[in-house]
Structure formats: structure tokens, C-alpha cells
Amino acid sequence: MSDTQPTYRCFHPLIVNAYTSVHQWIETSVQDANGYKSLTYSNLKRKLQETDWKHIAFQYYALFPAHYFKAAYTLDSVIGEEQIATWLRHRQKVCILDMGCGAGAASAAFLEIVIRLKEQGKLTNEVNILFIGVDPSHRAIGLYNQTMGNLKSSTANLVNLNFKHVIEGFPNAINPINRYLKNELLSSQIPCLSNVLVMQLNVISPFSQIYRSCQANLEELRALGVDVDESTTEDDVGLGTAEAQAYKQLIESVPVDVMHIVTIGTKNMEKQVQEGTNSEVTLEERIKEMANTLQQIVGNRHTINQINSGNHTVYFENPPNCYWRDQKNVVEYNTEFYVDFQTVYSADRKEDQEWNEVISLDNLRLAWARARNNLLRESLCDETELRLFEVELNAKLQDLQEQLSAYADDVARIEEQIAYKFPKNVNVTRPRGLSRIEEEILSVAIVQRLGNKVSQLRGSSTPVKVNVCSPFGLGGERSKHEDVWGHIRSF
Ligand SMILES: C[S@@+](CC[C@H](N)C(=O)[O-])C[C@H]1O[C@@H](n2cnc3c(N)ncnc32)[C@H](O)[C@@H]1O
């Protein structure tokens, strides 16, 4: 048995401030919540179902920190800090959908990881994040807006943060979510959102209750001899059907390249799922059922990778202004929870063969060898620069691939100009973030894959002239990534 002491997580100082100031706001501005700190923790089951201000504020007081730490643990230990940094590194915008957001524990936990990456110098580029909080309770949205508004101003020097809310339950909230995401695409002028993270933190119980009550309604009609199976339940493959259909719709209509869905269920809320029924089904089983439904509905067209599913324990310190610390004097605590993490890769992106072939690591590696030779033939070639690139070759190529996948500003859009335009000299600035070597690799990579589809190239050192103007004009369907190609034209 290991006697290593667990590390107890605590709030980042900016989160401490936000948590405290939302309490101050409740105490000074929300009269109906008066006395929320004097409620007792008993009969939590009932308390969680009360939606008046006093109970909503009490849930914030008693549960926000524990929920937050579960999300924070999941983000850096299950998904991984490096993975998150990858989404943020070249992204125009990362979108976080906080389903059943309550006061925003999941959104705040995501923001904390970004703050830490920034503070530790692991993320040096500009970071843009859009948070969308979805909850049918307008009071929960009230707390969400207070939390996010506070964090937006306190992190303004680190992150470009925007947040929106939808006062409606999921999946009914699909239309406004769709609109917000489409607006993001429009304003960023990119063809697809490259990464959308959906966080379902402690919301499976309400999803499950809604599903069970729909089933009970249908059962009642069946018992009365009404045929409801023909139309209503046609596509019903179990718990999570409506949610999976809504996610599929978002992926296809926004469109989204990669959607990550993380679901967290709290062990000590297990009974919530069973309330009012004879069911002994646990939250863990419900989450697995939902994951299975997603596989059937979304996985029949798109590719789903199940990255993680299992129980975890998080150790943390209750912050000041939290029920457990204020009233019970409990500082260090730990709690168990279940996590499911799946990634959905859009079939539309996968079907865009030409784009995938150009940005494949094998193609970029081969292009590197050719680009290197081309550059070495130049009279004023900086060999040191080439050697430095070579030392970290795999990482550099992966970085370039990420940039291309992300339609990074510096690759895909420079005011309608090709990002790797040539010639360059000391007086001409290069596009942000793209080195001359990368430009050369990119042009060779395109020529390699598209070869005779390309009629003119203007490479820096190759005598061949290739124009990457219309690689899709050859009878095939115009690609979704056409806009990116569109930007990779000039001259
Ligand atoms: C236990 S709270 C969790 C809040 C927050 N995610 C957290 O972990 O602190 C569940 C939340 O889900 C919301 N909710 C209930 N039904 C929902 C639905 N169909 N879609 C989205 N949220 C829902 C409730 O209003 C409540 O705020």
C-alpha cells in the first residue's frame, strides 16, 4: 500500500474572489435568498429539487466547490492539460457548452486550467473562449452570469472571454445554441469550429428524470390502447436519445469538426436518479447508457472515440464562504465520482480526403525533407534555423498540423492573402506564427498531395509554379475546407 499523501486541490485566487463576490452579491442584492446560509444540509434530495432563491443559493454555498473540483480534476487528469493546451494553442475560438450549468462550476474549472497554462507560460498565444451556460432555471443562470461576469473582468489580461446563456433545458435549448455557434463562425470567418467541449456536470439525473417521465407518459397511452410506437418512439434507442440527436444536429449544422463530451456524475447524488421509482439503476449505469445511445445515434455516421470511463477520487480544500468550512469546520475533503469522456470526429471532416492528406504527418514529414533541400539550395540559407527545426522535428510538424487543422489565423486567413506568400525579405513581416520553413513545408505538402490538380505554384525555391487556387474544381464536390483553400491563394 502506498503511503503517498494525496495532493489537495484548492481554488485559484481568482476563483476565490469570484466565489466570494457572488456570495456578496446574493447577500446584498437577492433579498429572497435571505437566510440561505442557515439552512441545514439534511434532506438534500428535497433541497436539490427546490428552485427558489434560498435553495439555489444554498446549493451554491454547499455544493459549488465540490462540483468545481470534480470538473477541475477531470480536465487536467482525465482529459489532460496538454490536450487542452492543444485546443487552445492555435484556435480562433474554443467553445465550451456547460449543460445544466447551475452557477458555472464546469465553466469556471475550465477557465482555471487556462489561467494556469497562461501563468506557467505553457500558452503564449492569444486565447479566445466562448462559454455557453445552458440551464432551465433562470436563477441558476443569474448565478452563472454573476460568476462569469466576475471572471471575465478579473482575467481580462489573460484571456478573451465571452459568455452567453440559454434559459432552457437541453435538448430544447438546441436552437439558441446552434445560433450562437453559427454566429461565432460568421464573426471568426472560419469554415468549421475545430473543437467544442461539452461539459455535462451533474446533469444526468435531470436528463434521466425527463426521459423516465416521457416513457411513463407513453406507457400510460399504450395501456389505454393508443398506438404511440409507430411515430413517437421511432428513433428511441434509450436514455440520451434526444440529447444525442441534438449533438448530432450541432455537429452537422454548425458545423463542428471535433466535439468532446465529458459527463460527470456524483456518487453521493446517486439516489437522485432513483427517486420516485423502484429503479436501482445507479448514475454510473445511466451515464454508460447515455454513452451507448450516443454511439448508436451519432456513431452511425461520425467516429466516436471512448477516451475514458471510470470512477475517480478528488482531494480538495473547501474554500472560505463554503458551507463545509463555515459551518462544519471541514477543510480537507475527498469525494468519488464517475467520468465518461468521448470525442466525436465529424464525418464531414473525415470525408474531406484531400485536406486530410495534405495535413497528414506523413505528408508533412516528406514535405519537410524536400523543403529542407530546397532551402539549402538558397544562397542565403540560414542553416542554424534549419538545424533547430530538425532537432524538434516531430513536435514542429505536429504543431504545423495543429495550426492547419485549426484554420489558424496565421495559416488560413491573412486578409484574403495566402499566408505563406513569397518572396519575403527583411522588410516584409511574415504571417504571425508561421516560420519560413513551415511556409515552405506547407507549399511542398500541398503540391505533393494535389500534384497535377494544381496548375501553378509559386514556391520560394522551386522552379515549378503551382497555384493552389482551385484544387476542388476537378469535378469533385466542393470541400467544406474550401474557405481555407480559398485563403491559400493569391498571386
Ligand atoms: C445538480 S445541478 C448541477 C449544476 C452544475 N452543473 C454543477 O455541477 O454545479 C443540475 C442543474 O441542471 C439543471 N437542469 C435540469 N434539467 C436540465 C436540462 N434538461 N437541461 C439542462 N439543465 C438542466 C438544473 O436547473 C440544475 O441547475
The ligand as a Gaussian input file, in Angstrom:
#p B3LYP/6-31G(d) Opt

LIG

0 1
 C      -27.180000      19.382000      -9.684000
 S      -27.284000      20.840000     -10.616000
 C      -25.654000      20.941000     -11.306000
 C      -25.220000      22.337000     -11.595000
 C      -23.769000      22.458000     -12.068000
 N      -23.541000      21.774000     -13.323000
 C      -22.849000      21.922000     -11.012000
 O      -22.364000      20.791000     -11.146000
 O      -22.618000      22.625000     -10.042000
 C      -28.241000      20.378000     -12.028000
 C      -28.623000      21.555000     -12.912000
 O      -29.219000      21.054000     -14.088000
 C      -30.262000      21.939000     -14.442000
 N      -31.174000      21.210000     -15.336000
 C      -32.271000      20.500000     -15.060000
 N      -32.789000      19.988000     -16.189000
 C      -31.990000      20.376000     -17.219000
 C      -31.997000      20.190000     -18.628000
 N      -32.925000      19.485000     -19.257000
 N      -31.009000      20.747000     -19.345000
 C      -30.047000      21.475000     -18.758000
 N      -30.005000      21.683000     -17.425000
 C      -30.947000      21.143000     -16.676000
 C      -30.866000      22.334000     -13.115000
 O      -31.621000      23.529000     -13.201000
 C      -29.620000      22.487000     -12.272000
 O      -29.136000      23.801000     -12.303000

